[in-house]
Structure formats: C-alpha cells, structure tokens
Amino acid sequence: LEFVAAAVSLSIQLAGQDREIAIRRIATLMEETIDIDALYPMIHEAVKVIIPAARDNFIIARVDAAAGIFRPEYWRDEKDDYSAMEWPLRLGFSGYIYNVTGSSFIFENGVTPIPPEYIPIGHPPAYWLGAPLRSRDLIIGIVVVQTYDPSTPITKEDEYAINGICPYIADAINHTELFSRLQRG
C-alpha cells in the first residue's frame, strides 16, 4: 500500500511539474517571441505536453466584438477545418463561454448536460475543453482543446492546467501583437 501511495504521489508531482514547465515555457515565449505567426505553434507545442487531447485538436480564436465573431488564429483539428472561417460569438461551446459563463467549461458527451444556451457548430466531440483569454476584464479570445476519441478523455486536471496557462497565452499574444504593430508603424 505504501509503495502504491508513493507511486501515485510521484506521478501527481510529475504532472504538476509538467504543468509548471509548460507555463514557464509560455511565459518565456512572451519575452522572446516577436513573430505572432511563430507564437501560436509554440504555444501548441507547450500545451500538448500537458494535455494529451491537445496533440490533435487545439484552437486559439480571437474575439472581434465589433463584428460579433470569433476569428481563428491557430487551428489544428482532425475533423473540422475552420482555420479560415470566422464564426458568430453565439455559436458552440466557445459562444457559451463568451456569452454566459465567462470561465472555462468541460463537456463530456453523454455525461455533461448540454446548456440551453448552446448552439451547435462542427462535429460533436467526445470531450471539449475551452477557456477564455482575458486582457484585464475583457475576453479577447478563447483556447479550445477537444477530442473525438472517447478513449482520450479531458479531465479536471486538464481544465486546471489550461486555466493556469491562459493568462500567459493572453499576455504573450498581447505582447507579440504590440511588438508587431511597433515594427510596422
């Protein structure tokens, strides 16, 4: 029993260290990256280390409140390709986060009740995790991890990890965009 408890404790500590390393990598990206197009794939690389479902399905979309749409900035999805297509701020679980909860949300098909405000978009996932990107009190975007494979779950620990990473992603995006504007102008 002590051996099993020690092994479980060690795996929890290692998972926590992986999350901390990913968070530090993203924080470092904020300081080092000056090319917005290079930033998104680097964020994806850091996130997929700690959230297995992010390997095949990871999306970063920005909010364009004036136009009422999400604009995809980075899109890796094994079923849907909306990488060049915006979608209304009211659609999907991302719209649910933006308009209703303002916080992260996990969906597990067949387990999580579908919110009445949810308007479907794309292929239905087995698991879906989204979290807002915030700049001050405004939601400036959303990060989405989803999987269509029921054997690749998204867990509460994944939600904690994405919530810990999102502030750094938002800062990295803001910092890199500011640098890009200064370079152009």
Secondary structure by P-SEA (a helix, b strand, c coil): caaaaaaaaaaaaaaaaaaaaaaaaaaaaaaccccaaaaaaaaaaaaaacccccccbbbbbbbcccccbbbbcbbbbcccccccccccccccaaaaaaccccbbbbbbccccccccccccccccccbbbbbbbbccccccbbbbbbbccccccccaaaaaaaaaaaaaaaaaaaaaaaaaaaaac
